[in-house]
Amino acid sequence: KARFQVAFITLLLSERAMAAAQQVKPKAADARVEAADDMEEEEEVPYNLVEKLQDAGINAADLKKLKDAGFNTSQSIVFAMRKDLLSIKGLSDQKVDKIIEAARKSTDAGFVTCSQLVVRQKNRFQLSTGASKLDQMLGGGVESCAITEFFGEFRCGKTQVCHSLAVMAQLPPNMGGANGKVVYIDTEGTFRPERLRQIAEGKGVSAEAAMDNIVYARCYTSEHLVQLLVEAASLMVNDEDRFALVIVDSIMGVFRVDYSGRGELSERQQHLGRVMSKLQKMSEEFNVAVVLTNQVMADPGGGCAFMPSHPKPVGGHILAHFSTTRLFLRKGRAEQRVAKIFDSPWLPESECVFEIYGGGVRNGSD
């Protein structure tokens, strides 16, 4: 009888355990589904395709005209001036007003609370340069939805930082990257695939895969630069993989050639302002980091015999106001370079030493 009671109790406990396990399995499955849904929500693109405006009654033929003119998303329409849309052949005043109204309704272009803004900015990321001290000085790295400018004299490491960032952006987030492709616009002819190969091999990454993920264009004029930025936006929309970084090395190289003298200075600055505005909107529209290098000019009257002046970045106030964070690079000992925060809305003025080596850039000795 005692053995029968023990067997009965054991059977009862096992049945209860099986019932509890069956209840846990659906919960675990639901948890996995919720986690998958969360991942899908995180991977959602930060923009709305212009084709979705067809649901608001916009004609498909008009949407094709918008895409041909470089307006691939609803955000790009909201960011544009009305006169720019009217310049598209075949779009009347009435059609443009209807398109603008539909685009604004499909995007969050109005006021939000600071708390809502913090939630929106959770999808932003920071790219490592490869040097932890430089990343720390930048508050974690080169941030997305912002323009970071590196300026300095020749041979101070600007292009080397760009090459390093072009590889780092492709790495997973736990290695300082963002699993994204790179747009590299070269205005000075200093881009070198063999240098990318060195850096990729130094990071333990396939050099061929790294170079396949970099979209390169050689830029010759300021007007060509505008055209390339329109093509870059189209690539970001149509490519299956996401982009994480846009590099322009250097931003002022073509402008200094295309415009000369004080007589063309005003026209140059207006054109520069439009290009910088396009880059700023692109960074926010596609959640990418924008990195610019910039040239410098001498300031003969800025110093004295005992304290020579540092070179000044070219581009004037237009470039200064559009750049979110500006870093001044200068030559150090041997392969060492010194980076200094020149201007930032939230980072304190500080400097650090980094070093150029075969695998990109790394911390230097102070």
N, C-alpha and C positions, 0 to 999 in steps of 0.2 A: 504493500500500500504506500509506504514512504517513497519507494522508487517510482511508483506511478505518479505521485504528487510532484516529485522533482521533475520528471519528464514533462508533465503537463505545464508546470511553471516555465520550464525552458522553452517549450513550444510557444507559449503565450508571449514570452519576452521576444522571441525571434520574430513572431508575426508583427508585434508592435514596432520592432526595429525596422522591418521591411516597409511597414506603412510610413514610418517617419522618413525613411530614405526616399520613398516615392514622392513624398511631399517636398523634400529638399531638392530633388532633381529638377522639377519645373521651376523652382525659384532660381537655381543655378543657371538653367537655360535662359530664364528671363533676364538674369543679371548679365549673361553674355550678350543677349540681344540688345539690352540697354547700353552696354559698353560699345558694341558695334555701332549702334545709332549715334552715340556720343562721338565716336571716331569719324563717322560720316559727317556729323555736324561740324567737327573741327576742320575737315578737309574741304568744306564747301568754299567755293570761290568767293572772293570779296566783292565781286561785281555782278551786274545783271547784263546778260547778252542783249544786244539791241533787237534781236529777233522776237524777244518776249513782248515788245511793244505792239506786236501784231494782235495780241489779245485785247489791247486797248483800242483797236479799230484803225491802227496805222496800216496803210497799204504796203504790201510786200515789195512793190516796185520802189516806193519811197525809201524803205529800209535798205534796199540794195544800193541806192544812191548814197545813203548815209555811210554805209560800209566802204564804198568805193572812195569816199572822201576822208576816210580814216576814223569815222565815229563807229566803233565796234561795240560799245557798251552804253547803257543808259547813263552811267556816271559821266562819260565823256561828253554827252549832250548837255547834261546839267552844268558841267564845267565850262562849256563853250559860250561865247558871246552870240547873241542873236544874229548879228551881222555876218558871223562866220557861217552860220547855217543858211542864211539867205543867199550867200555866195555860191551855194551848191546849185548847179543847173537843174531846173525842173521842180524846185521847191518854192512855192508861193508863200506869201505872208501868212495866209490862213493855215496852210499845211505846217509851217514852222511853229506857229503858236500851238497847234494841236500836238505836235511832236514834243515840244518842250513841256507842256502840261502833263502828257503821259509819262515822260521820263522822270519828272519830279515826283509824281505819285508812286512810281516804282522804286524810288530810292529814298534813303533817309538823309535828306539834304537840309533838314530844318534844325531847330534847337533841340538839345538833349541836356539832361542833368549831368553833373560831373560824375555821379555814380554810374550812369549809363555809359558815359564815355570810357570809364575805366573798364567796364565789361567789354566794350568794343575793342579796346586796345589789347585784350588778352591774346589775340591772334598775332600780334606783332612779335618779331624775333630779333635776335642780335647775332651777327656773324663775327666769329673770331678772326683776328688778323694772323694768328699763329704765335704771337708774342703775348704772353699772359699779362705782363706789366702794361703794355699798350692797351689791351682789352680792358684792364681794370681802370685805367685812366679815362677810357671812353664809357665807363659805366657798365661794362659787360661786353662791349664789342660795337661794331658798326650796326646801327639800328635800322630797321625797315620803316617805311612811311616817312623817311627823312632823307635829306641830302647832306652827305659828309664830304667836305672838301679838304684835300691835302695840297698845300702849296709850299714852294721852296725853290731854291736854285737848282740847276742841273746837277745830277749825280748825288742827290740827297735821299734817294730811295722811294720816290713817288711811284714810279712804274713797277718797282719790285713789290711794293705793298699791294698794288693792283693785281699782279700776277698771283701773289699768294692768296688774296681774297677770292680770285676766280676759281681756285681749287678748293679752298676751305668752304665756300658756299655750297658745294656739292656733297659735302660730308653730312652724316646724320647729326641731329641736334646734340646728342651726347658727346660729339667730338667737335662742337663749335660751329657746325654748319646748319643748313636748312633744307637739305635734300632737294635743291633746286638747280635749274639751269642758269646760265649767265649770258648776258648781252654785253659784248665788248666792242666799243667804238673807239677806233684808234685814229687820232688826227695828226700824229707826229711820226708815224712809222716805227714805233719802238716796241710793238708787240712781237714776241718771240715764242713760237710753239715749243722750241727745244727747252726754253726756260720752264714752261709749264710741265714738260715731261720730267724735268729734274725735281720740281716741287711735288708732283704727283707721286713719283717713286719714293721721295723722302717721306711722304705721308702714308705709304703703303697702299696706294690707290693705283688702279690700272690707268696708265697714261693715255691709252687709246680711248678708254671710256670717258676720262676727264676731258679730253679735247673734243670728243663728240658732243659733250654737254655745254660747250661754249660756242655761241653764235657770234662770229667776228665780222666786222665791216671796217674797211678803210675809208675814212672821211676826208674830203679834200676842200670843201667850202662850207660856209655857214648855212647856205641854202641846202646843201647836201645833208648836213646834220639834221635839219628839220625833217627832211624826207626819210632819213634813217630812223628817227624817233617814231614817225608814223608807222613804218614797217615793223619796228620793234613792238609797238602796241598790238599790231595785228598778229604777230607771232605769239605773243602771250595769250591771246584769246584762242587761236586756232591750234596751238600745240597741245598734245595730250598731257605732257608733263608741265609742272608749274615752274615759273622762273622766280629766282630769289634775289638777283643782283643785276644792276645796270651800271656799267663802268664807261666813263667818257674820259679818255686820256689824250690830250688835255682839252678843257672846255674853251679856253681862250686862244688856242693855237690858230684856229681858222679865222677867228674874228680879228686878230691883230694883222692878218694878211689881207683880208677882204676890205677892211676899213682903215684908212690912214689919215693922219692929221686931225686937227681940231675941227675942220670943216665937216667931217663925217662922224665925229664923235657922238653926236646926238642920235643919229640914225643907227650907229653901232649899238649903243646902249638900249635903244628901243627893241632892236632885233634880239639882243642878248636877253632882255627881260622876257620876251615871248618864249624863247627857248627854255629859260629857267623855269618859267611858269608851266611849260609842258612837262618838264622833268619832275617838278613838284607834284603835279596832278597825277602823273604816271605812278609815282611812288605810293601815293595814297589809294589810287584806283586799283592797283594790282598787288598791293602790300609787298613791295620790293624795296630793297636798299639801293640807293643811288650814291655812287662814289665818283667824285670828280677830282681830277688833278688840275692844278693851276700854275701858271707861270708867274714870275715876279719881275719887278722893275727896280732899278736903283733909285735911291732918294738922296741926291748929293747934298741937299740942304737940311737933311734931317738929323745930322749928327755933328760931332766936332772932332778935333784932332785927336783927343784922348779917348773918345767913345764913338767909334764909327757906327753908323745907323744900320739897322737890318733892312734887307730888301722888302719892298711892299708888294702885296698881291695885286695883280692887274684885274680889271673888271669893274673897279669902282664900287659905288654903293649898291648898284643893282645886284651884283654877284654876292656882296656881303649880306644883304638882307634876305636873299633867297636861300643861302646855305644855312642849314640848321646848326651844324658843328663844323668849325674850321680849325685845322691843325697845321702848325708851322713846322716844317722839317728842315733840319740843317745837318751838315756833315759833322761827324765826330772822328774819333781815332780809328784808323784802319777801316774795317767794315762796319763800324758802329755809327748809328744815326741817332739824333736827338729829336723827339717829337714833343711839341708843346701845344696845349689847348689855347688857341688864339681867341676863339669866340664860341660860346655855347649858351643856350637858354637855361641849362640846368647843371652843367658840369663846372666845377671850380677850376681856376687857372692853375695848371700843374704841368710837369714835364716828366718824361721818362726816356730811358735809353734802350734801343733795340738794335739788333744785329742782323745783317744780311748774310745768309749762308746758302748752301746748295738746296736745302729743303724749304726755302722761303725766307721768312723772318722769324726771329726768336728773341728772347730776352738778352740784353747786353749787360755787361758789368758796369755799374755806376762809377 
